[in-house]
């Protein structure tokens, strides 16, 4: 009986300790984001790294949306130069040639207004129904045939946006984008 009671107390202490660490992590994340959102703070500021102790720290990064690939801008009008930029980016990410062609054709079929299937693309088939409109959110890419493996990768969406107004802003672009 006493051993059971002691184990119950120990379990309660562990749960409370874990909850406390989660709360501290959330507080540090909120601190970093609040500092990064302040209008007087710019990218590269020393204040973007800080904390209240050696084990309770935060690090925030300020990046411009223009430093990402705008998926809608890339596929609009099927501009070969823009599509080549997406193709090169996928190559830098380790996607092989056949898979790249399949991914890009499926994305073009997803956003185009017709139901004509491209060479490596996919239109309506069973449960698969392309919207035939531009992407509303980057996460919509998960629904495009051929992109499932790519979108399952960690941080797959770090280089993409649907919110910028056009070409890539080189001042904000990542190394991977610059290599493309």
MARVOTI-733661 format. One record per residue (C-alpha): residue number from 1; residue in one letter; chain; x, y, z. Coordinates in steps of 0.5 Angstrom, whole numbers, plus 500, padded with zeros to 3 digits. Layout:
BEGIN
<lumgu><seq>NUM</seq><type>A</type><mol>A</mol><px>X</px><py>Y</py><pz>Z</pz></lumgu>
...
This chain:
BEGIN
<lumgu><seq>1</seq><type>X</type><mol>A</mol><px>500</px><py>500</py><pz>500</pz></lumgu>
<lumgu><seq>2</seq><type>X</type><mol>A</mol><px>506</px><py>505</py><pz>502</pz></lumgu>
<lumgu><seq>3</seq><type>X</type><mol>A</mol><px>510</px><py>503</py><pz>496</pz></lumgu>
<lumgu><seq>4</seq><type>X</type><mol>A</mol><px>504</px><py>504</py><pz>491</pz></lumgu>
<lumgu><seq>5</seq><type>X</type><mol>A</mol><px>502</px><py>511</py><pz>494</pz></lumgu>
<lumgu><seq>6</seq><type>X</type><mol>A</mol><px>510</px><py>513</py><pz>494</pz></lumgu>
<lumgu><seq>7</seq><type>X</type><mol>A</mol><px>510</px><py>511</py><pz>486</pz></lumgu>
<lumgu><seq>8</seq><type>X</type><mol>A</mol><px>503</px><py>515</py><pz>485</pz></lumgu>
<lumgu><seq>9</seq><type>X</type><mol>A</mol><px>507</px><py>521</py><pz>488</pz></lumgu>
<lumgu><seq>10</seq><type>X</type><mol>A</mol><px>513</px><py>520</py><pz>484</pz></lumgu>
<lumgu><seq>11</seq><type>X</type><mol>A</mol><px>508</px><py>520</py><pz>478</pz></lumgu>
<lumgu><seq>12</seq><type>X</type><mol>A</mol><px>505</px><py>526</py><pz>480</pz></lumgu>
<lumgu><seq>13</seq><type>X</type><mol>A</mol><px>512</px><py>530</py><pz>481</pz></lumgu>
<lumgu><seq>14</seq><type>X</type><mol>A</mol><px>514</px><py>527</py><pz>474</pz></lumgu>
<lumgu><seq>15</seq><type>X</type><mol>A</mol><px>508</px><py>530</py><pz>470</pz></lumgu>
<lumgu><seq>16</seq><type>X</type><mol>A</mol><px>508</px><py>536</py><pz>474</pz></lumgu>
<lumgu><seq>17</seq><type>X</type><mol>A</mol><px>516</px><py>537</py><pz>472</pz></lumgu>
<lumgu><seq>18</seq><type>X</type><mol>A</mol><px>514</px><py>536</py><pz>465</pz></lumgu>
<lumgu><seq>19</seq><type>X</type><mol>A</mol><px>508</px><py>541</py><pz>465</pz></lumgu>
<lumgu><seq>20</seq><type>X</type><mol>A</mol><px>513</px><py>546</py><pz>468</pz></lumgu>
<lumgu><seq>21</seq><type>X</type><mol>A</mol><px>518</px><py>545</py><pz>462</pz></lumgu>
<lumgu><seq>22</seq><type>X</type><mol>A</mol><px>513</px><py>545</py><pz>457</pz></lumgu>
<lumgu><seq>23</seq><type>X</type><mol>A</mol><px>511</px><py>552</py><pz>460</pz></lumgu>
<lumgu><seq>24</seq><type>X</type><mol>A</mol><px>518</px><py>554</py><pz>460</pz></lumgu>
<lumgu><seq>25</seq><type>X</type><mol>A</mol><px>519</px><py>552</py><pz>453</pz></lumgu>
<lumgu><seq>26</seq><type>X</type><mol>A</mol><px>513</px><py>556</py><pz>451</pz></lumgu>
<lumgu><seq>27</seq><type>X</type><mol>A</mol><px>515</px><py>562</py><pz>455</pz></lumgu>
<lumgu><seq>28</seq><type>X</type><mol>A</mol><px>521</px><py>562</py><pz>451</pz></lumgu>
<lumgu><seq>29</seq><type>X</type><mol>A</mol><px>518</px><py>561</py><pz>444</pz></lumgu>
<lumgu><seq>30</seq><type>X</type><mol>A</mol><px>513</px><py>567</py><pz>446</pz></lumgu>
<lumgu><seq>31</seq><type>X</type><mol>A</mol><px>519</px><py>572</py><pz>448</pz></lumgu>
<lumgu><seq>32</seq><type>X</type><mol>A</mol><px>523</px><py>570</py><pz>442</pz></lumgu>
<lumgu><seq>33</seq><type>X</type><mol>A</mol><px>517</px><py>572</py><pz>437</pz></lumgu>
<lumgu><seq>34</seq><type>X</type><mol>A</mol><px>515</px><py>578</py><pz>441</pz></lumgu>
<lumgu><seq>35</seq><type>X</type><mol>A</mol><px>522</px><py>581</py><pz>440</pz></lumgu>
<lumgu><seq>36</seq><type>X</type><mol>A</mol><px>522</px><py>579</py><pz>433</pz></lumgu>
<lumgu><seq>37</seq><type>X</type><mol>A</mol><px>516</px><py>582</py><pz>432</pz></lumgu>
<lumgu><seq>38</seq><type>X</type><mol>A</mol><px>518</px><py>589</py><pz>435</pz></lumgu>
<lumgu><seq>39</seq><type>X</type><mol>A</mol><px>518</px><py>594</py><pz>429</pz></lumgu>
<lumgu><seq>40</seq><type>X</type><mol>A</mol><px>525</px><py>597</py><pz>432</pz></lumgu>
<lumgu><seq>41</seq><type>X</type><mol>A</mol><px>528</px><py>590</py><pz>431</pz></lumgu>
<lumgu><seq>42</seq><type>X</type><mol>A</mol><px>532</px><py>588</py><pz>425</pz></lumgu>
<lumgu><seq>43</seq><type>X</type><mol>A</mol><px>535</px><py>582</py><pz>422</pz></lumgu>
<lumgu><seq>44</seq><type>X</type><mol>A</mol><px>541</px><py>580</py><pz>425</pz></lumgu>
<lumgu><seq>45</seq><type>X</type><mol>A</mol><px>540</px><py>584</py><pz>431</pz></lumgu>
<lumgu><seq>46</seq><type>X</type><mol>A</mol><px>543</px><py>581</py><pz>438</pz></lumgu>
<lumgu><seq>47</seq><type>X</type><mol>A</mol><px>537</px><py>582</py><pz>441</pz></lumgu>
<lumgu><seq>48</seq><type>X</type><mol>A</mol><px>534</px><py>576</py><pz>437</pz></lumgu>
<lumgu><seq>49</seq><type>X</type><mol>A</mol><px>538</px><py>571</py><pz>442</pz></lumgu>
<lumgu><seq>50</seq><type>X</type><mol>A</mol><px>537</px><py>571</py><pz>449</pz></lumgu>
<lumgu><seq>51</seq><type>X</type><mol>A</mol><px>534</px><py>568</py><pz>455</pz></lumgu>
<lumgu><seq>52</seq><type>X</type><mol>A</mol><px>533</px><py>568</py><pz>463</pz></lumgu>
<lumgu><seq>53</seq><type>X</type><mol>A</mol><px>538</px><py>562</py><pz>464</pz></lumgu>
<lumgu><seq>54</seq><type>X</type><mol>A</mol><px>543</px><py>558</py><pz>461</pz></lumgu>
<lumgu><seq>55</seq><type>X</type><mol>A</mol><px>538</px><py>552</py><pz>460</pz></lumgu>
<lumgu><seq>56</seq><type>X</type><mol>A</mol><px>532</px><py>557</py><pz>458</pz></lumgu>
<lumgu><seq>57</seq><type>X</type><mol>A</mol><px>534</px><py>561</py><pz>452</pz></lumgu>
<lumgu><seq>58</seq><type>X</type><mol>A</mol><px>531</px><py>563</py><pz>445</pz></lumgu>
<lumgu><seq>59</seq><type>X</type><mol>A</mol><px>533</px><py>565</py><pz>438</pz></lumgu>
<lumgu><seq>60</seq><type>X</type><mol>A</mol><px>529</px><py>568</py><pz>433</pz></lumgu>
<lumgu><seq>61</seq><type>X</type><mol>A</mol><px>530</px><py>569</py><pz>426</pz></lumgu>
<lumgu><seq>62</seq><type>X</type><mol>A</mol><px>527</px><py>575</py><pz>421</pz></lumgu>
<lumgu><seq>63</seq><type>X</type><mol>A</mol><px>526</px><py>573</py><pz>414</pz></lumgu>
<lumgu><seq>64</seq><type>X</type><mol>A</mol><px>523</px><py>576</py><pz>408</pz></lumgu>
<lumgu><seq>65</seq><type>X</type><mol>A</mol><px>517</px><py>572</py><pz>405</pz></lumgu>
<lumgu><seq>66</seq><type>X</type><mol>A</mol><px>520</px><py>575</py><pz>398</pz></lumgu>
<lumgu><seq>67</seq><type>X</type><mol>A</mol><px>526</px><py>570</py><pz>400</pz></lumgu>
<lumgu><seq>68</seq><type>X</type><mol>A</mol><px>522</px><py>564</py><pz>398</pz></lumgu>
<lumgu><seq>69</seq><type>X</type><mol>A</mol><px>519</px><py>561</py><pz>392</pz></lumgu>
<lumgu><seq>70</seq><type>X</type><mol>A</mol><px>512</px><py>563</py><pz>391</pz></lumgu>
<lumgu><seq>71</seq><type>X</type><mol>A</mol><px>509</px><py>557</py><pz>388</pz></lumgu>
<lumgu><seq>72</seq><type>X</type><mol>A</mol><px>503</px><py>561</py><pz>384</pz></lumgu>
<lumgu><seq>73</seq><type>X</type><mol>A</mol><px>508</px><py>566</py><pz>381</pz></lumgu>
<lumgu><seq>74</seq><type>X</type><mol>A</mol><px>512</px><py>560</py><pz>379</pz></lumgu>
<lumgu><seq>75</seq><type>X</type><mol>A</mol><px>507</px><py>556</py><pz>375</pz></lumgu>
<lumgu><seq>76</seq><type>X</type><mol>A</mol><px>503</px><py>562</py><pz>373</pz></lumgu>
<lumgu><seq>77</seq><type>X</type><mol>A</mol><px>503</px><py>562</py><pz>365</pz></lumgu>
<lumgu><seq>78</seq><type>X</type><mol>A</mol><px>507</px><py>556</py><pz>365</pz></lumgu>
<lumgu><seq>79</seq><type>X</type><mol>A</mol><px>513</px><py>561</py><pz>364</pz></lumgu>
<lumgu><seq>80</seq><type>X</type><mol>A</mol><px>519</px><py>556</py><pz>362</pz></lumgu>
<lumgu><seq>81</seq><type>X</type><mol>A</mol><px>524</px><py>560</py><pz>366</pz></lumgu>
<lumgu><seq>82</seq><type>X</type><mol>A</mol><px>520</px><py>560</py><pz>372</pz></lumgu>
<lumgu><seq>83</seq><type>X</type><mol>A</mol><px>519</px><py>552</py><pz>372</pz></lumgu>
<lumgu><seq>84</seq><type>X</type><mol>A</mol><px>526</px><py>551</py><pz>371</pz></lumgu>
<lumgu><seq>85</seq><type>X</type><mol>A</mol><px>527</px><py>555</py><pz>377</pz></lumgu>
<lumgu><seq>86</seq><type>X</type><mol>A</mol><px>523</px><py>550</py><pz>381</pz></lumgu>
<lumgu><seq>87</seq><type>X</type><mol>A</mol><px>526</px><py>544</py><pz>377</pz></lumgu>
<lumgu><seq>88</seq><type>X</type><mol>A</mol><px>533</px><py>546</py><pz>379</pz></lumgu>
<lumgu><seq>89</seq><type>X</type><mol>A</mol><px>530</px><py>547</py><pz>387</pz></lumgu>
<lumgu><seq>90</seq><type>X</type><mol>A</mol><px>528</px><py>540</py><pz>387</pz></lumgu>
<lumgu><seq>91</seq><type>X</type><mol>A</mol><px>534</px><py>538</py><pz>384</pz></lumgu>
<lumgu><seq>92</seq><type>X</type><mol>A</mol><px>538</px><py>541</py><pz>389</pz></lumgu>
<lumgu><seq>93</seq><type>X</type><mol>A</mol><px>533</px><py>538</py><pz>394</pz></lumgu>
<lumgu><seq>94</seq><type>X</type><mol>A</mol><px>535</px><py>531</py><pz>392</pz></lumgu>
<lumgu><seq>95</seq><type>X</type><mol>A</mol><px>529</px><py>530</py><pz>387</pz></lumgu>
<lumgu><seq>96</seq><type>X</type><mol>A</mol><px>531</px><py>525</py><pz>381</pz></lumgu>
<lumgu><seq>97</seq><type>X</type><mol>A</mol><px>529</px><py>528</py><pz>374</pz></lumgu>
<lumgu><seq>98</seq><type>X</type><mol>A</mol><px>523</px><py>523</py><pz>373</pz></lumgu>
<lumgu><seq>99</seq><type>X</type><mol>A</mol><px>520</px><py>525</py><pz>380</pz></lumgu>
<lumgu><seq>100</seq><type>X</type><mol>A</mol><px>521</px><py>532</py><pz>378</pz></lumgu>
<lumgu><seq>101</seq><type>X</type><mol>A</mol><px>518</px><py>532</py><pz>372</pz></lumgu>
<lumgu><seq>102</seq><type>X</type><mol>A</mol><px>512</px><py>528</py><pz>375</pz></lumgu>
<lumgu><seq>103</seq><type>X</type><mol>A</mol><px>511</px><py>533</py><pz>381</pz></lumgu>
<lumgu><seq>104</seq><type>X</type><mol>A</mol><px>511</px><py>539</py><pz>376</pz></lumgu>
<lumgu><seq>105</seq><type>X</type><mol>A</mol><px>506</px><py>537</py><pz>371</pz></lumgu>
<lumgu><seq>106</seq><type>X</type><mol>A</mol><px>502</px><py>535</py><pz>377</pz></lumgu>
<lumgu><seq>107</seq><type>X</type><mol>A</mol><px>502</px><py>542</py><pz>380</pz></lumgu>
<lumgu><seq>108</seq><type>X</type><mol>A</mol><px>501</px><py>545</py><pz>373</pz></lumgu>
<lumgu><seq>109</seq><type>X</type><mol>A</mol><px>495</px><py>540</py><pz>372</pz></lumgu>
<lumgu><seq>110</seq><type>X</type><mol>A</mol><px>493</px><py>542</py><pz>379</pz></lumgu>
<lumgu><seq>111</seq><type>X</type><mol>A</mol><px>492</px><py>550</py><pz>378</pz></lumgu>
<lumgu><seq>112</seq><type>X</type><mol>A</mol><px>490</px><py>550</py><pz>370</pz></lumgu>
<lumgu><seq>113</seq><type>X</type><mol>A</mol><px>483</px><py>551</py><pz>369</pz></lumgu>
<lumgu><seq>114</seq><type>X</type><mol>A</mol><px>482</px><py>545</py><pz>364</pz></lumgu>
<lumgu><seq>115</seq><type>X</type><mol>A</mol><px>482</px><py>537</py><pz>365</pz></lumgu>
<lumgu><seq>116</seq><type>X</type><mol>A</mol><px>487</px><py>536</py><pz>360</pz></lumgu>
<lumgu><seq>117</seq><type>X</type><mol>A</mol><px>493</px><py>531</py><pz>363</pz></lumgu>
<lumgu><seq>118</seq><type>X</type><mol>A</mol><px>500</px><py>533</py><pz>362</pz></lumgu>
<lumgu><seq>119</seq><type>X</type><mol>A</mol><px>505</px><py>528</py><pz>360</pz></lumgu>
<lumgu><seq>120</seq><type>X</type><mol>A</mol><px>507</px><py>527</py><pz>367</pz></lumgu>
<lumgu><seq>121</seq><type>X</type><mol>A</mol><px>501</px><py>530</py><pz>370</pz></lumgu>
<lumgu><seq>122</seq><type>X</type><mol>A</mol><px>494</px><py>528</py><pz>373</pz></lumgu>
<lumgu><seq>123</seq><type>X</type><mol>A</mol><px>487</px><py>531</py><pz>373</pz></lumgu>
<lumgu><seq>124</seq><type>X</type><mol>A</mol><px>481</px><py>528</py><pz>376</pz></lumgu>
<lumgu><seq>125</seq><type>X</type><mol>A</mol><px>482</px><py>521</py><pz>377</pz></lumgu>
<lumgu><seq>126</seq><type>X</type><mol>A</mol><px>477</px><py>517</py><pz>383</pz></lumgu>
<lumgu><seq>127</seq><type>X</type><mol>A</mol><px>478</px><py>521</py><pz>389</pz></lumgu>
<lumgu><seq>128</seq><type>X</type><mol>A</mol><px>483</px><py>525</py><pz>386</pz></lumgu>
<lumgu><seq>129</seq><type>X</type><mol>A</mol><px>480</px><py>532</py><pz>384</pz></lumgu>
<lumgu><seq>130</seq><type>X</type><mol>A</mol><px>485</px><py>538</py><pz>383</pz></lumgu>
<lumgu><seq>131</seq><type>X</type><mol>A</mol><px>482</px><py>545</py><pz>384</pz></lumgu>
<lumgu><seq>132</seq><type>X</type><mol>A</mol><px>484</px><py>548</py><pz>378</pz></lumgu>
<lumgu><seq>133</seq><type>X</type><mol>A</mol><px>486</px><py>554</py><pz>381</pz></lumgu>
<lumgu><seq>134</seq><type>X</type><mol>A</mol><px>492</px><py>557</py><pz>385</pz></lumgu>
<lumgu><seq>135</seq><type>X</type><mol>A</mol><px>494</px><py>554</py><pz>391</pz></lumgu>
<lumgu><seq>136</seq><type>X</type><mol>A</mol><px>491</px><py>558</py><pz>397</pz></lumgu>
<lumgu><seq>137</seq><type>X</type><mol>A</mol><px>496</px><py>556</py><pz>402</pz></lumgu>
<lumgu><seq>138</seq><type>X</type><mol>A</mol><px>503</px><py>552</py><pz>402</pz></lumgu>
<lumgu><seq>139</seq><type>X</type><mol>A</mol><px>500</px><py>546</py><pz>405</pz></lumgu>
<lumgu><seq>140</seq><type>X</type><mol>A</mol><px>495</px><py>545</py><pz>399</pz></lumgu>
<lumgu><seq>141</seq><type>X</type><mol>A</mol><px>501</px><py>542</py><pz>396</pz></lumgu>
<lumgu><seq>142</seq><type>X</type><mol>A</mol><px>500</px><py>536</py><pz>400</pz></lumgu>
<lumgu><seq>143</seq><type>X</type><mol>A</mol><px>494</px><py>535</py><pz>396</pz></lumgu>
<lumgu><seq>144</seq><type>X</type><mol>A</mol><px>498</px><py>535</py><pz>389</pz></lumgu>
<lumgu><seq>145</seq><type>X</type><mol>A</mol><px>499</px><py>528</py><pz>387</pz></lumgu>
<lumgu><seq>146</seq><type>X</type><mol>A</mol><px>507</px><py>527</py><pz>386</pz></lumgu>
<lumgu><seq>147</seq><type>X</type><mol>A</mol><px>508</px><py>531</py><pz>392</pz></lumgu>
<lumgu><seq>148</seq><type>X</type><mol>A</mol><px>507</px><py>527</py><pz>398</pz></lumgu>
<lumgu><seq>149</seq><type>X</type><mol>A</mol><px>514</px><py>524</py><pz>399</pz></lumgu>
<lumgu><seq>150</seq><type>X</type><mol>A</mol><px>517</px><py>531</py><pz>398</pz></lumgu>
<lumgu><seq>151</seq><type>X</type><mol>A</mol><px>512</px><py>534</py><pz>403</pz></lumgu>
<lumgu><seq>152</seq><type>X</type><mol>A</mol><px>513</px><py>529</py><pz>408</pz></lumgu>
<lumgu><seq>153</seq><type>X</type><mol>A</mol><px>520</px><py>531</py><pz>409</pz></lumgu>
<lumgu><seq>154</seq><type>X</type><mol>A</mol><px>522</px><py>536</py><pz>415</pz></lumgu>
<lumgu><seq>155</seq><type>X</type><mol>A</mol><px>522</px><py>543</py><pz>414</pz></lumgu>
<lumgu><seq>156</seq><type>X</type><mol>A</mol><px>519</px><py>542</py><pz>407</pz></lumgu>
<lumgu><seq>157</seq><type>X</type><mol>A</mol><px>515</px><py>548</py><pz>406</pz></lumgu>
<lumgu><seq>158</seq><type>X</type><mol>A</mol><px>521</px><py>553</py><pz>409</pz></lumgu>
<lumgu><seq>159</seq><type>X</type><mol>A</mol><px>523</px><py>555</py><pz>402</pz></lumgu>
<lumgu><seq>160</seq><type>X</type><mol>A</mol><px>515</px><py>556</py><pz>399</pz></lumgu>
<lumgu><seq>161</seq><type>X</type><mol>A</mol><px>510</px><py>561</py><pz>400</pz></lumgu>
<lumgu><seq>162</seq><type>X</type><mol>A</mol><px>504</px><py>563</py><pz>396</pz></lumgu>
<lumgu><seq>163</seq><type>X</type><mol>A</mol><px>504</px><py>570</py><pz>399</pz></lumgu>
<lumgu><seq>164</seq><type>X</type><mol>A</mol><px>510</px><py>574</py><pz>396</pz></lumgu>
<lumgu><seq>165</seq><type>X</type><mol>A</mol><px>509</px><py>579</py><pz>390</pz></lumgu>
<lumgu><seq>166</seq><type>X</type><mol>A</mol><px>513</px><py>576</py><pz>385</pz></lumgu>
<lumgu><seq>167</seq><type>X</type><mol>A</mol><px>521</px><py>574</py><pz>384</pz></lumgu>
<lumgu><seq>168</seq><type>X</type><mol>A</mol><px>525</px><py>572</py><pz>389</pz></lumgu>
<lumgu><seq>169</seq><type>X</type><mol>A</mol><px>528</px><py>577</py><pz>393</pz></lumgu>
<lumgu><seq>170</seq><type>X</type><mol>A</mol><px>536</px><py>575</py><pz>394</pz></lumgu>
<lumgu><seq>171</seq><type>X</type><mol>A</mol><px>537</px><py>579</py><pz>400</pz></lumgu>
<lumgu><seq>172</seq><type>X</type><mol>A</mol><px>532</px><py>574</py><pz>404</pz></lumgu>
<lumgu><seq>173</seq><type>X</type><mol>A</mol><px>534</px><py>568</py><pz>400</pz></lumgu>
<lumgu><seq>174</seq><type>X</type><mol>A</mol><px>536</px><py>561</py><pz>403</pz></lumgu>
<lumgu><seq>175</seq><type>X</type><mol>A</mol><px>543</px><py>558</py><pz>401</pz></lumgu>
<lumgu><seq>176</seq><type>X</type><mol>A</mol><px>539</px><py>552</py><pz>397</pz></lumgu>
<lumgu><seq>177</seq><type>X</type><mol>A</mol><px>535</px><py>558</py><pz>393</pz></lumgu>
<lumgu><seq>178</seq><type>X</type><mol>A</mol><px>541</px><py>561</py><pz>391</pz></lumgu>
<lumgu><seq>179</seq><type>X</type><mol>A</mol><px>544</px><py>555</py><pz>389</pz></lumgu>
<lumgu><seq>180</seq><type>X</type><mol>A</mol><px>538</px><py>554</py><pz>384</pz></lumgu>
